[in-house]
Amino acid sequence: MALTHQDISTVLVLCKKGNQLAQLEVYNRYNKAMYNVAYRIVKDTALAEDCMQEAFISAFTKLDSFKGDAAFGAWLKRIVVNNSLVQYKKSKRYVPISENLENGEEMEYHDGLASEDYSSLKVQHIRSGMRELNSSYERILNLHFIEGYDYEEICDILEISYSNCRTLISRAKESLRKKLKVES
């Protein structure tokens, strides 16, 4: 049975039964987007790969807890974000962006945004400015603007209060505005 054309809910039912082909299909559908999510948090290719792999293992072992209230991709993304933040906190290091990104090449993104959105000069300028921010500011802006989490979700992910979240996002935005104004 070809799983590539099956609805994700059908594939997930097979995954719950331990079907390894179904698990491979889920992995193939989501691995690039989940890698990019992890990479934006941990800033290291090998660590991002590890975070993504661990997230898939965790998702497959906890698949029974997936209620279907949200899309499977959103549920998996939350696992990847949480895994990545744990790894980032453990490593407590900032790894510079690889040379190919500094030379203007972009990573391939497959998380629902069109590639032309990432290639526009204005977006590249903003993302470049975000990379130069304090790591906590960059991380919170990534969660809010790139990953699309609202304040409550960010509070849960970062384990901070709502007012602290609002303050951090406000300060991060202001810092980014200043950085972009200076560079212009």
N, C-alpha and C positions, 0 to 999 in steps of 0.2 A: 504494500500500500504506500503510495507516494504521500509523504507528509507535508511537502513544500506548499501544497495548495490547500491544506486543511486550515480551518478556523483555529485560532489559538486555544480556544476552550476545549476543542476536540483533542488537540495535541497535549494539553495539560492533563486531561483525563488519562491519557496513555502514560504520561510521566508519573502520575500518582501510582500507576500499576508497575512502575519500575522499568518501563520500556526505554532502553538506552537510545534507540533511534529517535524516539520522540524527544528525549533530553538533548540529543545532538541538534535536532531541528530547532528547539527553543534557543539553544546556545548560538546557532548560526544566525538566527533572526535578531538577536539582541546584543551579541558580543561587542560589535564595533561601537555602538552607542554607549554601552556600559563602560567600555574601556575609556572612552572620551570623558565620561562623567568622573571616573576615578582619576584620570590623568589631570584634570583641571583642579583637583583637590590636592593630590600628593606631589605633583610636579616631577615625577620620576617614572620613566617608561616601565622598568621592571617592577617597581612597587605597584604601579597602576594595574599591570597585568596580574600580579598576585592578588590584589584587592578584588579585581573582577572575577578571577577564578574562584576565590573563596566565597564571594557573593553568590555565584551560581551553585556551588556546592551547598551553601546554606539554604538557598531558595529551594533546591530540589529536596533537601531533607525536611524542610518546613512547609512544603507545598500544601499540606492539609490545613495549615493556618490561613491560607489565601482564601478569603471569603468572596472575592469577586465584587466587592463594593467599589473598588477603583480598577482601572485597567491593569492588566498583569505587568505591563512595562513600567507603570508608575510604582507598583509594589516592588518590583525588582530594583528599580532605580533607588528607592528608599534604602534597600539593603546595601546597595553599592555605596551610596553616600555615607551611610553609617559605618560600613567597613572601612572606607577610605579615611574618614575622620578619625577613627580609632588608630589606624596605621599612621596617619599624619601626627597625631598627638604622641604616639610612641616614638617616632623618629625624631620629632622636634627639630627638624632641619628644613632648610629651604634649598632646593636644588635648582640651579639656573636652568632656564629654558634651553633646550638643545639648539645647536648651531643652525640646523635647517629651519627652525621656526624663526630665529633671529634674522636669517637671511631673507625673510619674507615668504617662505613657503608655509602653507597652512596644512594642518592635519585634516584628515577627512572626517567630517561630522555626519552622523546618521541618526540624529535624535529628533527628527521631525522638522528641522529647520532647513530650508533650501540652501544649497551650497552658495548661491549667489548672494545670500544675505551675509555670509561670512567673508566673502571676497570684496565687498565694497570697501572703499578707502576709509570712509568714516567709521565703520565698525572696526576695522583693523586698528585705526588710531585709538579708539576707545579701549579695545582689548589690550593694546600695548600699554596704555596708561594704567589700566587695571593691574597689569603684571608688575608695574613699578611701585604699587602701593604697599603699605604694611601688609604682611601676610594675612592678618586677621581681617583687615578691610577687604582685601582681594577675595578671601574665602567667603565672606558674608555677601559681597556683591555677586559673586558667582552663583551662590545658592539662590539669591533673590532674582537676579536678572537673567542669568544663563539657564539655570535649572528650573526656574519658575516657581519656587516655593514661596508661600505667603509668610507673613510674620509669625503666625502661630506654629507653622511647620518648622520654621527656622529655630524657634524657641525650643521645640522638642528635640531637634537634631543636635543643636549646640548646647542644649541643657542650660539655657539662660532665661532670664525673666523677659517678659514682653517689653517692658520699658527699656531694659538694657539692649534688646534687639533693635528697637526703634532708634535709640541713641546711636548704636554702632552703625546702622545703615545710614542714618543721617550724616554722621561724621565721615563715613566712607564716601558717600556721594559728594560731600563738600570737598574732601581731599582730592577726589577724582576731578571735580570741576576745576580746582586750582591747578592741578597737574596739567590738565588739558589746555587751560588758559595760558599757562606759561609756555607750553610747547607750540602753541599756535602762532 
